[in-house]
Amino acid sequence: MNAGWTTAWVMVTAGILLATGWKKQLLDDVPPLRAAVLAAALLAACGFAGVWTGLAGSALPQWLTVFGACALLRKAEPGKRLQALAGAVLGSIAWIWLRKLYAADPVFILWDAQLDGPLAAGFLTAAAAGHFRAQFAAVAAAAIAAEWAAPAVDGGWAWLDGFLASLSAARAVTVLVRGAAALAGRLRPRANRGAE
């Protein structure tokens, strides 16, 4: 798959979901304008990363993601910061391990060599962190750690594809768990009434 297609798909899907009232499920308490500015800055950074040469230019999306994660966690309570740290450790381990496994022996590729690591990291991040701020920071740290520990030569757009796929997986798991908990909460009183 061409680098940038996953990014386009995630951005369009997020725009549709935000326009149809899924703000609370998608962003929790983060204002949509702040998320849109961060998304636009990430897209611009990926565009400029191909133009600039050297370490600073190629790492521009990563630096911007670190800045966004710090801004989101700035006013977060200590529990969310600890969740972000736990999610970053779990996500980094999964992402790096799968990237190195696929590089060593491509026979074990489950679905897609570029997206399996990010998706596994997103699932583990959701297990450790249940809030958008913590998940964004954890996925950002995992994506940067994976890029540093097992670099891929794909460029900024492929890195952003992995980052957004991982964040989307984490948010999807969180929404499904919250939906299941709400459904279980609604069904539980009915079951108790029938027992009386």
N, C-alpha and C positions, 0 to 999 in steps of 0.2 A: 504494500500500500504506500502511496506517496506521502511524504512527510507533510503535515498540515491538514490532511483530510479529517483526522480524528478531532483536531482542534476546531475545525469549522463545524463539524457535526455537533460537538459538545456545546459550542457557543450558540448555535441556532436553537438547539433543544433547550438550553437554559433560558434563552430569550423568550421562547414560546411559553415555557413553564412560568416564568416571572410575569409575563403579560396575562396569563390566565389565572393568576391568584395563588401560585405555589411559593410565594416569597418566604413564608414561615418555614415550610418544609425544606426549602433549598438553602436559605441563608441564615436561618435562625434569627438573631437580633442584629445582623449586619445590614446597614442601609443599602438598598439596591444601587443607589448612585455611587457609593463607595466601591461596591463590587464591580460596577460597570467601568469606573475609572481605572481600577486595577486591571481588569480584563483588557481594556483598550491599551493600557501601558504595556502589558505583556505582549500583545499582538505587535505593537510598534517596536518593542525591544527585539522580538524575533526577526522582524524585517530589517532592523539596523544591524543585527548580529551578523548577517551575511555580508554586509557592506564593510563594516569595520574589521580590521585585522588585529591580531594580537590577542592576548589573554583577556583584556578588559572587554573587547568587542564581542568575542565569542561567548563570554560568560555573562553578558548583559541580562538575558532572561533570568538566569539564576540569581544574580544580585538583586534584581527587581523583585523576585519572589521572596527572597530573604527579607527585603525591606517591607513588603506587604505582610509577611508573617509576623514580623516584629510589631508593625502597626496594629495588626489585629489582636495580638496578645498583650499589647501595652496595658490595657485596662482590665484584662482578664484576671479572674481570681486564681489563686495558687493551684487549686485542683485542676483547672483547665490546662494550666501550664504543665503540670505533672502528667496529665493525659496526653498532651502533645509530645512530651519527651518519650513516654512509653510507646506511643504510636510510631514515633520516628524510629525508635530502635527496632521494633518489630517489622515495620515496613522496609527499613533499610536492609535488614537481614534477608527478607524474602526477595526483594528486588535484586540485590547484589548476587545472591545465591543462584537465582534463576538465570540471570544474565551470564554468569560464569559457567553454569551448567550448559546452557545453550551454545556458548562459544566453544566449550570443550567437546560436546557431543550433540550435534543437532538432531539426533534420532529421537530425543525425549521431548521435542517441542509439542506442547499440548494443543495450543490453538494458533497463536501468532507470536513469533519470536520477539517482536518489539513491544507487544502489549501484555504478555503473560505476567511478567515481573511487576509492571505497574498495577495490574488488576489484583494480583495477590497482595501487594503492598496496601492497596486500598481496602481490601477485605480485612486485613489485620489491623489497619489503622482504625477502621470502624469498630473493631472489637475493643480497642484500647481507648478511643476518644469518641464521644457521642455528640459533640458540638462542632459547628462549622469552623469557628476560630481555631480550635485545637486540631481539627482534622486538616485544615489548610496548612498550619505550621508543620504538622507531622509529615504530611505528604511532601511539602517543600523540602524538608530536611532529608527525607528518604530519597527524593529525586536527585538532590544535589550529591548525597553520599554515593548513590549508585553511579552517578556520572564520574565522580572522582575515583571511586574504587575499581570500577570496571567501565572505562570510557568507551563510548560508542562514537563512531565518526559521522553520525548522521546530521548533526547540526542543531540549530536552535529550534526549528519547527518540530523535529522528531522528539526533542527533549520536552517541548511543550505538549506534544501529543501524549507522551507518557505521563506527564504531570497531571493533565486534565483527565485522562482516563482513570488514573488512580484516585483523584479527588471525586470523580463521578461515581466510581465504585463505592467509595466510602460513604458518600451521601445517599446512594441508592440503598445500601445495607441499612443505614440509619433510618431512612424513611420506612423501609419495610419492617424493621423492628418496632418502630414507634406505632405503625399501623396495626401490627399484630398485637401489641400491648393494648392499644385502644380497643380493638375488637374483643380481646379477651376480657377487658374491663367491662365492656357492655354486655357480654354474654354471661359473665359470672353472676350478677344479681338475679338474672332469670333462672339460672340453675339453682341458686339458693332458695328462691321462692317455690320452686317445684318440689324441693325436699321437705318443706314444712307441711 
